[in-house]
Structure formats: C-alpha cells, structure tokens
Amino acid sequence: MLTKLALTGIKSRLKDYIVLFSGLIVSAATFYMFMTLATNKNFLGNNSMLSANNTMFIFGFGAVLLGIITLVYLIYANSFLMNMRQRDYGMFMMLGAKSRKIAQLIFVETFSIGMIATLVGSAIGVGLSQVVAKLLVRQLGLTLHNFNAFHLPAMLITLIFFGVLFVLSAFWNSAKLVKTPVMKLLHQASQPSRMQVKPVVLILQALLGLALLAVGYWSMASIKLLNLIAIPLALVTIVLGSYFTFNATFIWLISLLKRNSKFALKGLRNFTLSQLNFRIHDYTRMLAMISILFALALGAITVGLGFQNEISDLAAATAPYDLIVYHQDQQVKTAVAQLDLKSKAVYHYKVVDGATYYSVTELQQQPLYYVDYGKSTGAEMVMPTIKRYAAQDYLKQGSAARYDAARWLATKSEQSTEINVKFVSAAKFAALTAPTQHLQLIRVHDFLKDSKKIGQIESAQAKAAPQFKSVLANSKYVGYGVYKSLFSGMTFMGFFLGISFLAMLASCLMFKILSGAYSDVRRYEMLNKMGTRRGTLKHSVAIEIGVLYALPGVLGVCHVLFGLQLFKMLMINPYQGIWLPFAIFICLYIVYYLLTTWLYRGIVIPATEIEK
C-alpha cells in the first residue's frame, strides 16, 4: 500500500521528476566525459605539450575540482527531491505509516533514481564524447590521437563515485525525515532569512568588495612583477571580493528600489523585490560561488579556443615565407599557380665543392623578408611582424640579413650558415663553373586557407627530388603541423571541459532556484486569488530569475576579461577571437534561464491559470 501511494505521488509530479532525472543524467554524463579525458594517459600524452604524467597531474587536480562541483550539484538536486516529497512523506506518517518503512522508502527511492540516472547519463556521456570530438575535429580542424569515447576506467570511476554519493544521500534523507516532526513536513514553506544590516556596514562591505576585486584584477595583470604569488593572491581577493560585492550591492540595491515608491509600487515590482529579499543571504553565497566557477568554465573555453587561434600566429613567427620551391615540374607548377600569391621572389644559385653561392646583387634587388619579434622579454609574448631588409644590409659581412639569407636560401638543412652559403659579386657568380639553379620564395595572402595545397606541393617536391627532403623538413608548413598537433589537444580539452562546467554550474543555480519554488506557491496563489493577470505573474517570475542569472554572469565575465592577463606569457594575444566563447556562454546561459523560468512558472503559477 505504501509503495502504491509513493508511486501515485511520483506520478502526480512526473514533470518535476523528469526535470530531476534529466538533471542527474546531465551531471553523470558531464562527469563521465571529464573522466574520459582525465584518465586516458595516451590521449593526454599525445595531445599536450607536457608529458603524460604532468598532464595527468593537472587533470587529477581538475578531477578533484569537478568532484566537488558535482557534489554541490547533487546536494541541490537532493534538496529539490526532498522539497518535492517531504509533504507526501508527512501525509504517509499522518496515515499511520511507520518511520522505519518511510526510511526504507526514502532510501530505495533516492538510490534508485540516482543510479538509474547515473547509468543512463554514463551511456549518454559515451555518445556525447564521440559527437563532441567529431564536431570539434571537423569545425576546428583538430588532430586528436588515441581518443576513444568509451573508456572503462572512466566508466568505473563514474559509477563508483555516484554510487557512493547516492548511498550517502539516501542515508541522509532517511535520517533527516524520520527525525523531522510531522507538522513541519506538512508545512514545508521555508522561513525567510532576514538580517538587519546597517547602511554603514553595507557601504563598508561594498567598498571592501570593490577594493578586493581591484587588488585581484591588478595582481593578474601584474604577474610579470609578482610572479607565481599573483595566482593565490588573485584567487583569495577575488573570491572574497565577489562575496562582499554581491552581499552589499544586492541588499543595498533592493532596499534602494523598495524605498522608491514610484518604481516599487508599479505592477508587481514590490512583490518581486520582496521575493529576491526573501532568501537574500542564501543567494548571496550561491551567486558569489557561481560567478567564480562560471569564470573558470568560461576561461577554460576562452583559453582553449585561444590556443587554436595561436596556431596560425606561432606558425607565422617561425618563417617569413609560406613556401619555398626547390624543384619544379609540371605538377608543382600547376599547384603553385592555384595559390593566392602575395609575393614571389626567384633566387639563382650555384653549388661548387659543397658550397652554395648566391649573387649579392640579386639579393639587393630582391631583399628578403624577416620576422621581427619586437621587444619581447620572455615574460610577455609579442605579436611578431614581417619586415623586409634594406638593400645595403647585404653589403656587410656577418649582418643579420646575410645570416637570414643563409638560412632560407640553403638547399640542405645542415647548410644554414655562411660557411656553406656564400654571397659573391655578380661578376664572380657568373664566373663560377657550375649549373645555374634557382628556387622560389613564396608568400600567400592566407596561409591557413592554402595550407593544404602547400602541404601537397612540399610532398610532391620531396617525392620528385629526394635530395631536398632534409631542408623541406624545416619548412613553415611542418612547423604549422607541429603546433597544430601540440595545441589541438589543449583546444579540445578546454572547450570540452568548459562546456561541461558551464552545464553543471548552470544546473546548480537552476536547482537552487527550483528547490525554493515550492515555498513560493502560496504567495502566488494569493496573487492569483486577488485577480492578478497571468501575464503579470509570468513577467514577475522572468525578472526575478533573470536577476539571479544575470548577476553571476556579468561578474564572471569581468573575472575572465581580467584573468586572461595571466596567459600573456603563454599566448601572443589571449583576447583574439574572444567573441566565440562568450557567445557560447551567453547562449547556454539563456537556455538555462529560459528552462528555469518555465519550470518555476509551472510550480508556482496555478495550472488553471497556465492553461488559459
């Protein structure tokens, strides 16, 4: 009989259980996808600049962080479950059900829902891992090695981790409800968290919060001066600054708006402000935490995609020329003709006794381009520029112009100095008794666009003229391939983990809001009985939840904008292409906001009113 009543209660709130179940599935799928990366040593070792052991240590730390976030998420999901069911359990006890039977029912229900969601989520995680991998490979042109969507260690860790958490949750729920008085279960509305704070204290907290944020942002921008101490300093000050800023600003702003009668007394604004003030202190801690964790998630996406943007910049810094043609046949000529050329220079040479001779006059007529790295100190990377030597630079023995010419005009990789590459006058060059050969130095308008064609040309040269294989191995295209291989894994992991964190953290906020929705039902019922229109109620809900979503989002974006300063030592321009990760963040945020608003309305606004 008790089981039948429990099933009837679940059926009556099937929509809420579907939301809970889907949220747990997302949590399990996210955890599995992360562990697939964190436990795959071969994948990490082949797709990172660091060794596999070092990379696994980094991801091990990330796994601990993810475990903590997952635990927080499950706490809110568990709270959502208990808020839905505690009134039903109270009714069962009023009807004479024994506490032991209720405890057993709670344990079975909690554990069953959790483990079914874990199994389904893990299976979905396998599919999502494969889909996301294919999408990233196709859209970003990545090259991934040893990635397998199904990874047995990740599956076992996911099942064990969630199994332990749900067992603990089941025991906790059973003990809590058995000890809770029946009348308290029946009257589930939570008590408001009210605390009278003096205006002076609010002002001091606001100033302290802004000062701490300013110190944190300054420390990240001054990592060159502070070195490694900048990171813990920024972490402590930004966390504390976020809390004080939220707490003081939120309370002060609500109080200020409520005092403005022209604003507060229009429509349901006073009710909406009171709703926000109702659980103000709980939301303050939650929003501060969400802003920090969202900044980490958004930062992971931004940095991950930033590494992808760095590939072309770093490749450009390796060589001023996109292609060097040492051998020409009809196939090579046809392929070169298809390139979008920016410039092409032809240099003639003669090989005598193992030395390669060039005419200085020809170099003066066609000075070579070179890469200017600017005033980079090593603490901050500078975007290199392509410049051209002056004609007179080639008249000086041992000049940088002659050194670069020796490097780019060598016909063998070991002949990269003036010992083997010599520059002589036009008359002496003409007097050398050796066949005149030539090579072409080519620059294109868009290296990435033509990279595939350039690779085909170099392969054709190496096949037709094997003597040039060694020098072709040092080309810009080869360097581009090396950087692409190194950074592809970092891009994939950053994007993958960033999206996973965002999904889970947005879900935490969603369940935090929905967990308190049932305590708001009576207030909305009163408004409905007073004749408040459906559109007005929906507008109030949209504004209330919109504020709770917007505040951590805005502060999290600020954290990321300043936090990218930390990566100036690793990236030429960490802000390049920043619109893409921010667009992904905003879109995902809007989706969760709309979903939360829809679910919240379904709980607090009477069904008859919704159906009108």
Secondary structure, 3 states (H helix, E strand, C coil): CHHHHHHHHHHHCHHHHHHHHHHHHHHHHHHHHHHHHHCCHHHHHHCCCCCHHHHHHHHHHHHHHHHHHHHHHHHHHHHHHHHHHHHHHHHHHHCCCCHHHHHHHHHHHHHHHHHHHHHHHHHHHHHHHHHHHHHHHHHHCCCCCCCCCCCHHHHHHHHHHHHHHHHHHHHHHHHHHHHCCHHHHHCCCCCCCCCCCCHHHHHHHHHHHHHHHHHHHHHHHCHHHHHHHHHHHHHHHHHHHHHHHHHHHHHHHHHHHHHCHHHHCCCCHHHHHHHHHHCHHHHHHHHHHHHHHHHHHHHHHHHHHHHHHHHHHHHHHHCCCCEEECCCCHHHHHHHHCCCEEEEEEEEEEEECCEEEEEHHHHHHCCCEEEECCCCCCCCCCCCEEEECCHHHHHCCCCHHHHHHHHHCCCCCCCCCCCCEEEECHHHHHHCCCCCEEEEEEEECCHHHHHHHHHHHHHHHHHHCHHHHHHHCCCHHHHHHHHHHHHHHHHHHHHHHHHHHHHHHHHHHHHHHHHCHHHHHHHHHHHHHCCCCHHHHHHHHHHHHHHHHHHHHHHHHHHHHHHHHHHHHCCCCCCCCCHHHHHHHHHHHHHHHHHHHHHHHHHHCCHHHHCC
